[in-house]
Amino acid sequence: TMLYLKEANLEDMEKEYQFITNTPAEENGFTNPDAGCTRDDFRDHILPGYLRAAKGEGLPEGWVPETRLFLWDGDDIVGLFRIRHYLNEALANGAGHIGYGIRKDLRGKGYASLGLRLALQRAWDIIREEEIYLSVRKDNPASLRAQLKNGAYIHHESDEEYFTRIRRPAPSA
C-alpha cells in the first residue's frame, strides 16, 4: 500500500468531510471540534479555516498556525496529523507540536507509527525548535509506542499523560 500525507485541500473535500464527520469530538486525547458539522459548513467555513490556519491567517486569539495533513493509504484517508508551527505556553505545557488520530477501525495496524514518521519529515521543515513536543494519554499505550518508535523519549508525566520529546536529527554530512 502507498501511504502518504496530503495537506487539507478543496479537491479532496468529500473524503476529508467523511473522515472528519466519522471521527468523534474527543477520543484518546485527540480532539475534533468539527465532528458534527454539515457538509455545507465543512465546505464553506471549516475547510477554508484549515487552509487559512496553515498560513497563520484569521487565527483566534492565542492560537498558532497549524497545518492539517490527512494520512492516505491509496485512495482512503486513514488518519489526520496536525502540525503546530511553533509553541505558545499552553501548547508547550499540553498538546505540543503534533497531534494525530487514526480511523478507529484501522488502529493497531501501524498507521500511527508510519504516519508520525511522515509527519516528522514535514515538521522539521516547519518547526524551528530543537525538539518536537508531543503528549499522549496514559490509557493509550499504542500511541506512546508509535512516538517511542519515532525517537521520542518521555520528558515528564502528569497523572493522565506522558509528555514526550523528539530531538531534531543531526544534519546529514
Backbone torsions as a table, in degrees:
resi	resn	phi	psi	omega
1	THR	NA	151.8	-177.2
2	MET	-103.4	106.8	179.3
3	LEU	-97.5	133.0	177.1
4	TYR	-154.7	157.2	174.9
5	LEU	-100.5	141.1	178.7
6	LYS	-138.9	129.1	-179.6
7	GLU	-62.0	144.8	175.4
8	ALA	-48.3	136.9	-176.5
9	ASN	-155.2	164.4	-176.2
10	LEU	-72.9	-33.9	-176.0
11	GLU	-63.0	-34.6	-177.0
12	ASP	-97.2	20.0	-173.0
13	MET	-51.9	-43.7	-174.8
14	GLU	-62.2	-47.2	-179.6
15	LYS	-70.2	-36.4	176.9
16	GLU	-63.4	-43.0	178.9
17	TYR	-60.2	-45.3	179.5
18	GLN	-60.0	-43.6	179.8
19	PHE	-62.7	-49.8	-176.8
20	ILE	-60.7	-43.5	-175.8
21	THR	-78.2	-15.2	176.3
22	ASN	-97.1	4.4	178.3
23	THR	-104.8	126.7	-178.0
24	PRO	-59.7	158.7	-179.0
25	ALA	-62.2	-33.5	178.3
26	GLU	-152.2	128.4	-179.7
27	GLU	-158.4	126.9	178.5
28	ASN	52.8	29.7	177.9
29	GLY	89.4	-8.4	177.6
30	PHE	-91.0	121.6	-178.6
31	THR	-100.6	142.7	179.0
32	ASN	-136.3	83.2	-175.7
33	PRO	-64.2	-12.4	-176.2
34	ASP	-97.1	8.9	-173.3
35	ALA	-49.4	-45.4	-172.4
36	GLY	-95.4	16.9	-171.8
37	CYS	-71.7	158.3	173.4
38	THR	-86.4	162.7	178.3
39	ARG	-59.3	-43.2	-179.5
40	ASP	-63.1	-42.7	-179.6
41	ASP	-65.3	-40.1	178.0
42	PHE	-61.8	-48.1	-177.3
43	ARG	-66.1	-43.5	-169.7
44	ASP	-88.2	-27.0	-172.5
45	HIS	-126.9	-51.9	-170.7
46	ILE	-69.9	-53.7	-179.4
47	LEU	-61.5	-47.2	175.1
48	PRO	-58.8	-32.2	176.4
49	GLY	-65.0	-39.1	175.8
50	TYR	-59.6	-45.0	-176.2
51	LEU	-66.8	-38.9	177.7
52	ARG	-68.5	-40.1	-178.2
53	ALA	-61.3	-34.5	179.6
54	ALA	-66.3	-26.7	178.4
55	LYS	-95.3	-1.6	-178.9
56	GLY	77.1	21.1	-178.2
57	GLU	-100.1	140.6	173.3
58	GLY	62.8	32.1	-178.4
59	LEU	-80.3	141.4	172.3
60	PRO	-60.3	155.8	178.6
61	GLU	-50.5	130.2	175.5
62	GLY	85.3	-1.2	179.1
63	TRP	-93.0	155.1	177.7
64	VAL	-113.8	158.9	176.7
65	PRO	-56.6	143.2	-175.7
66	GLU	-143.9	126.1	176.5
67	THR	-98.7	128.5	177.5
68	ARG	-101.8	124.5	-179.2
69	LEU	-120.4	122.3	175.5
70	PHE	-84.6	138.2	176.2
71	LEU	-92.8	120.3	-178.7
72	TRP	-108.0	141.8	169.2
73	ASP	-119.6	101.1	-174.0
74	GLY	64.0	-117.9	-177.0
75	ASP	-99.0	7.6	-175.6
76	ASP	-117.0	138.0	173.2
77	ILE	-81.0	125.4	-177.9
78	VAL	-114.5	-11.2	-179.5
79	GLY	-167.6	173.6	178.7
80	LEU	-136.9	131.2	176.7
81	PHE	-119.3	134.6	178.4
82	ARG	-116.7	123.5	177.6
83	ILE	-109.6	117.0	176.1
84	ARG	-89.6	130.4	-167.4
85	HIS	-69.3	-27.2	175.1
86	TYR	-158.6	172.8	-175.8
87	LEU	-103.3	139.4	162.6
88	ASN	-103.7	-178.1	-174.7
89	GLU	-61.0	-43.0	-178.3
90	ALA	-62.7	-42.5	179.6
91	LEU	-70.1	-39.4	-179.5
92	ALA	-61.2	-33.7	-178.9
93	ASN	-97.6	5.4	-174.3
94	GLY	-141.1	-112.8	-169.6
95	ALA	-64.3	-29.4	179.1
96	GLY	83.0	-159.7	-175.1
97	HIS	-79.8	-36.7	-171.2
98	ILE	-126.6	129.7	172.2
99	GLY	-122.9	151.7	-179.0
100	TYR	-155.8	155.8	175.0
101	GLY	-143.3	142.3	178.7
102	ILE	-112.8	143.3	180.0
103	ARG	-53.9	134.0	-170.3
104	LYS	-55.0	-42.5	-176.3
105	ASP	-74.6	-4.3	-177.4
106	LEU	-116.5	9.8	-179.1
107	ARG	-71.8	154.4	178.1
108	GLY	82.1	9.8	-179.0
109	LYS	-109.8	8.4	177.4
110	GLY	91.5	1.7	-178.4
111	TYR	-63.1	-38.6	-178.9
112	ALA	-64.1	-44.8	-179.3
113	SER	-62.8	-48.7	-178.2
114	LEU	-68.3	-41.8	179.2
115	GLY	-64.4	-40.6	179.3
116	LEU	-64.6	-39.2	177.2
117	ARG	-58.6	-45.4	178.0
118	LEU	-65.4	-41.1	-179.5
119	ALA	-64.2	-38.3	179.5
120	LEU	-64.6	-38.2	178.1
121	GLN	-59.0	-41.7	177.4
122	ARG	-70.6	-41.8	-172.7
123	ALA	-61.8	-38.1	-177.5
124	TRP	-66.4	-20.3	175.0
125	ASP	-79.7	-18.9	-175.0
126	ILE	-102.6	-45.2	-170.7
127	ILE	-84.6	132.9	-178.5
128	ARG	-94.4	-22.3	-179.1
129	GLU	-61.5	161.0	-179.2
130	GLU	-81.9	-13.6	176.7
131	GLU	-135.7	145.1	171.9
132	ILE	-93.7	130.1	-179.7
133	TYR	-96.9	136.6	172.7
134	LEU	-136.7	165.9	172.5
135	SER	-139.5	157.4	-179.7
136	VAL	-151.3	138.1	177.7
137	ARG	-69.7	143.1	-178.3
138	LYS	-64.7	-22.5	178.8
139	ASP	-86.8	15.0	179.3
140	ASN	-127.1	67.2	-175.5
141	PRO	-63.0	-28.0	179.9
142	ALA	-64.2	-40.8	179.4
143	SER	-67.9	-39.2	176.2
144	LEU	-60.4	-43.5	178.2
145	ARG	-60.2	-40.9	178.6
146	ALA	-59.9	-40.9	179.9
147	GLN	-68.6	-46.1	-179.1
148	LEU	-62.2	-38.4	178.5
149	LYS	-61.5	-27.0	-179.3
150	ASN	-97.1	19.8	172.9
151	GLY	93.8	7.2	180.0
152	ALA	-74.1	153.8	168.4
153	TYR	-127.9	154.9	178.5
154	ILE	-80.0	117.2	-178.4
155	HIS	-83.5	-47.8	176.2
156	HIS	-161.9	176.5	-179.0
157	GLU	-145.2	158.5	170.6
158	SER	-114.9	-171.8	178.1
159	ASP	-63.1	-35.1	-173.9
160	GLU	-101.0	-25.8	-167.9
161	GLU	-133.0	153.7	164.8
162	TYR	-99.8	140.4	175.2
163	PHE	-111.2	115.4	-173.9
164	THR	-110.8	162.5	179.1
165	ARG	-137.7	146.8	172.6
166	ILE	-124.7	122.1	-177.7
167	ARG	-76.2	145.3	176.0
168	ARG	-58.9	130.7	178.8
169	PRO	-65.9	149.5	176.1
170	ALA	-65.2	143.1	178.8
171	PRO	-60.6	141.1	179.5
172	SER	-75.0	144.1	-175.4
173	ALA	-68.5	NA	NA
